[in-house]
Amino acid sequence: MQKKIAVINDIAGYGRCAMTVLLPIISYLGVQACPVLTSVFSSNTAFPHFFMDDYTDRMEAYLASWEKIGLKQKFDGIATGYLGSVRQIEIVKRFVKEFSGKDTLVIVDPVMGDHGRLYSAYTVELCTELRELVALADIVTPNLTEACHLAGMPYKDKGWKRKELFELAGRLAAMGPSHVVITGIPQGEYLANYVFVKKPGEEVEARLIRIHKAGEERCSTGDVFTAVIAADAVNGLPFDRSVRKAAGFVKRCVEEAVTLGTPPAEGVPFENILYQLKRG
């Protein structure tokens, strides 16, 4: 049967991000993407004005309907993105516990902040709740800022040594996930992703995967990365290979944005090069 991922995130009508990025990429990689909306935006928040409708009050009834049609333990994966309230995280934790089967992979992208600072909505209570969600994950994909806040380690924007990254990833893995990738680590002309995998017993595999920078920062690159990781995970692709694939595709998306002159707020035009992604 075709693989299925429940995708929990918000959706924006304009400006590629979140659900409008995750759904097409996961679908292209041969996996049925089943959306669970947390909020509806007219455009992403990089624009100076946007309409927003919080979907929290509807989430429980939505998921109860899924239960009634027999979707418990039917998903091969559950992928979560930005969650803006304690209640949303509580709903998602309950969903993960009740809808996961024995082989369901839980992929958590703990969207909390960047460049050393958390988003304004992220209180101490919200961070605590998110750590509890991370504990339920098989795969977690934080950027450097998010990893430091989750693990309780000081943030620095450069100068990370491999032993420090090993400790940082190890702290995250100790929370529960067996697979960790810390994204967007600056290393001069490169951006690096640190991959940490707990094997059965005490064995650990860890490596730094570097790729040349391409263009300025822009919206949606993290969503592109997570979409590839999630689909590859349920398709059985080895984790380090998936990270290389995702990082390479993000770079090509940024290069395409530079070529087309796409404004950073509009994300990356992945649609033009989606054909370059392969399932294997």
Secondary structure, 3 states (H helix, E strand, C coil): CCCEEEEEEEEECCCCCCHHHHHHHHHHCCCEEEEEEEEEECCCCCCCCCCEEECHHHHHHHHHHHHHCCCCCCEEEEEECCCCCHHHHHHHHHHHHHHEEEEEEEEECCCCEECCEECCCCCHHHHHHHHHHHCCCCEECCEHHHHHHHHCCCCCCCCCCHHHHHHHHHHHHHHCCCEEEEEEEEECCEEEEEEEEECCCCCEEEEEEEEECCCCCCCCHHHHHHHHHHHHHHHCCCHHHHHHHHHHHHHHHHHHHHHHCCCHHHCCCHHHHHHHCCCC
